[in-house]
Amino acid sequence: MRMTLKASGLIILILALAGCATQADKTAAPSVSATSISTASTNAVISPVVIPDCATSQLSIIDGRVGVAMGNVSDNGIAFKNVSTSACRLKGFPNIQLLGALGNPIVTHLNKGTSYTVQATPEKLVTLLPNDEALFDLGYTDATGYGTEKCPTAFREAITPPGSTRSIIVAWEITVFGGGIPNLRCGEITVSPVYASPKDHLISTLTSQEYAFAREQVKSEILRLKDAVTSATVSVGYGKVLDSNIGVPCRSGRLLHLKLIGNFIHIVHGGAARSAGSSLPDPTVHAVNLVEDAKTGRPCLLSVQIGKVAPDPGAASLPLD
């Protein structure tokens, strides 16, 4: 069974969980070099897999929200959307090359960081399930305040996802200035690192049937885990999971995202041991995550998380009895 988790902390992707009624496939950050996970109460063995970086062929680009203020142009929330059927991950800054009318490269000076229109954003690993989005912001100055100075107009842009060498071409007509007078620096663009989309997985309401599915799943997991669960939450979102290595895809188009938080000391992973004074995080599993089909109630993804965890924003609380 594969499982993936999206939250702060470290994620371990699970491929097989013997004796477990709910199994699933999802993405995991390789923060811990785990080789196996065992559940002492059931003698189960879980073999984690590292989720791969997103290939350019898995992604499309959706333009963000464009704003202009005193010659400063912002394009916030540009999205890399996972259009594939497999989970992948992104971290870091995209690259951008401005292109002329014939597709020829024109002068581009890319700043990775902050500017007047690009806020400081920490670099974080973003795990993308099918249909999820990772966002980034872009900013530059237009001709305002440059008098008669001229810069070439870009008719297309080659945008390369973090960790990739292949670009996606978009057709945005922009004229990018930079620097000042007399030190004009055409083509000066600032980009932020990618960050998780706040809208992923969130729909405003659960149906009564979806809530009932979630409650039953939580009851089952509490019995199986045999540990103190301190909270359980569920959110519902759009999407399908076809790449499930337990052979149970989620096809209905609506997904339930369940998170159980607690101190799951019986789930032991085979990653690097933490020695005294080590910077490695606490290896104890603190969250178990399930993704299930909202129509059938059958899980298709499963993951565990170590390190700092928190309930998903906007998720509904579930009773623990």
N, C-alpha and C positions, 0 to 999 in steps of 0.2 A: 504494500500500500504506500502510495506516495503522499506526502503532506507538505504544505507550504504555509508559512506564516509571515504576515506583514505587520511589523510593529517594531518599536525600539527594542534593542537587545539582539541576541544572536539566534539564528534560525537553523534548525536541522531538518532536512528533508527526509521523509521516511518512505522506504520502498516496500517493506513487507512487515506485517505485524501479526504474528500467529496468535490465534485465540482471541482476536478482537472482532467485535461485531461491526465496527465501523472502520473502514480503511479508505485511504485517499492519496492523491498525488498533488504535491504543490512545491513551491520554490524555496530554496534555502540558501542563506548566506554562509560562505565557508569560513565563518569566524572561528569555528573550532574544527580542527582536523579530525572529525570523528570517524571511526572505522566500524563501530557497531553500537547499538543501544540495546540493553536488555531490560525486561520488566521482571523483577524478581518474583512478584506474586503469581505470574503465569508462566515463568520460564520462557517468555517470548524473546525473540531476537529481532531487532530492527536494524536494517542496514541503510544508513543515510547516503544520499547522493547530492553532490554539489550542483546547484542550478547554474546553467551556463549563462555567459553574457549574451545579451540580445544581438542577434545578427541583423544587419540592415534589412535583409529580406523579410524579417518578422515585423517590421515597423512601418507605420505611415506617419505623416505629419499633419497636424491640424493647427491652423493659425490661432493666435490668442486674441487678447483684447488690446487694441491699439489706442494709445492716447498721446496727445501733444500738449506740451506746456512750455511756453517761451523758447521755442526752438528745440526742445528736448523731446524726442520721440521714444515712447515705450511700447513694447509688444510683450505683454505679460501673459503667462500661462500657455505658451506654445507647447503643444503636446506631441510626444512620441507615443503612438498608440500601438499596442501589441495586437496585430491582426492575424497572428498565427494561432494554432491550437495548443501550443506548448508554453509553459512558463519560462521566463527569462529575466535577466536583471540588468540594471544600468547604474553606473556611478561615475560622477565627475562631470566635466564640461563638454558640450558639443563643440565641434569645429564648424566654422562658417567661411565660405569663399564666395565673394560677390562675382557675378557673371554678367557680361555684356549681352547685347542683343543677339549676337551670333553664338552665345555660349562660351565666349572666351573669358578667361579670368581677368578681372580688373583689380586695381589696387585695393587691398583689404588689410586692415590692422586690427587684429582681434585681441581684445583685453578680456582676460578671464578673472572676474571679480566683481567689483561694485562700481557704480557711477551714479550720476544724479537720478537716473531712472531705474537703475538695477540695484535692489537692496541686497545686503549681505545675506548669503544663504550658505549654511554648512554643507559640506559634501557628505552625502549619505547614500547608502546602498538602497536602491528602489527595486523591489521585486514586482514583476508584472505578470499577473495571470492573463489569460486570453481576454481581450477587450479592455484591459487596464491601461492607464495612461501615466507617463512620467512627464512632468512639466519643466520648462525652463523659461527664463525671462531674457529679453534682448533690449538693448537701448542704444541710441545714437543721436547725433544732432543733425538737423536739417539746415537749409540755406539761411535761416533767420539769423541776422546779425553779421553775415559775411559779405554784405555789399555786392560788389560785382564779381566776387570770386566764384569759380566754377569747379564742380567735381563731377565725375562721370556718373551716369545713371545706371544702376543695376536693374536688369529685367528678370533675372533669375538668381537663385542662391543655391549653392551646393552645401547641404547641411549633413554633417557626419556625426552619427551617434557616438557617445563616449565608448571607447574600447573597440571601435570599428575603424576600418580604412575605406569602406565604401560609403558613398554619399547618396542622399535623397535630394532630388532637384525639385524646388518649389518655384512658382512664378509670381514673385512679389516685386513690383516695380518701386524701387526706393532710390533716393539720392542721398548718399551718406557723406556728411562733412566731418570735421574733427579738427583738433588743434585750435589755432586762433589766427588773428591777423597781426603780423604778416606771416606767421608760421602755420600755414594751412596744412592739414594732414587728412587728406581725403580717405574715406573708407574706414573710419575708426568706429568699431562696434564693440560693445561690452556684452558679455553673456554671463549668466549665472550657471551654477551646476544644476543638474536635474534634481527634482524633488517630487515627492509623491503627490498625486492628485487628491485633494480632499473629497472629491465626489465619488471616488471609486467605491463600489459596492453599496452605496447608500441610496435607498429609496425611502420615501417619507414614512410609509406605514407597512406593517406586517398584516397579512390576513389572519383570521382566527385559525385556519388550518395550518399555516406556516408556523404560527406561535406554538400550536400543539405539537407539530413535528419537532420543533426546537426543544420543548420541554421534555418530550420523551427521550430525545437523544441525550440530553444532559443527565437525566435519571440513569440511563444506561451507562454513560461514561463514569458517573460517580460510583456506581456499583463496581465497575471494572477497575477503576484506578485505585480504589481502596486508600485514598489519601484525603487529607483535608482540603476541600475546594473552598476558596474564600469568595469567589464570585464567578458568575456565568452570564454571558451576554450574547445577544444575537442581533445581527443586522441583515438586511436583505438588499440585493443588488441585481443588476442585469449582467448577463454573461452566460457562457457555456464552457464546460470543461470536457473536452473530447479525449485528451491525452492522459488517461488515468491508467496506471499500470496495475490496478486491481481489476480492470476490465469493466468498471461501472462508470460510464460517462454521465455527466449532468447535461442533458440536452434541452430542457424546457425553456431556457432563456432567463430564468430567475434562480439566483443562488442564495442560500442561507449561509452566513458566516458566523460560526459559533466559536467562542473563546472561553475556556475554563482556566481560571487563574488559581494557583495554590502552590503548595510546596510538595512537589511530586518526587520524593526522595527515592522511590522504588524504580524510577526510570533512570537507568545508568547508561551514559554514553561512553564510548571507547575513545574519546579524544585525548589530547595531551593532558597529563596530570598537572595540577597547579601546585607548584612548590611554594614554600614560604617566601614572601616578598615578590611573588610573580605578578605581572600585570594582567595575566589571563583572568577572565571573569569567573565568578562562582559557577561551577559546572552543573549545579542543581537545575533541573527542569522546573520552570515556574509557570509555564502556560502550555496548554494543549489546544490546538486549533483544528476545527473541522469545517469543510465546505461541503454542503449537500444540496441536492436538487430540491428546489422549493415546491415542486409539484409532487414528487414521489417520496421525499423525505430520506432518500438513499444517499449516503455520503460518497463523494468522489475524490476528495483531497483530505490529507491529514498531515499535521506537522506539530512539532514541539519547539519550545523556545526557552533559551537560558538567558540569564542576565536580567536586566531591568525590563519589566513588562507593565502594561496598563490596559484597561478596557479600550476597545476601539471607539473613537469619537462617534457620537450619535447612535450607538448601539443600545438596544433595550435590555434591561436587566431581567434575568430569569431566576425563579425561586430555586433553592437548593434542596428542598424536601420532596 
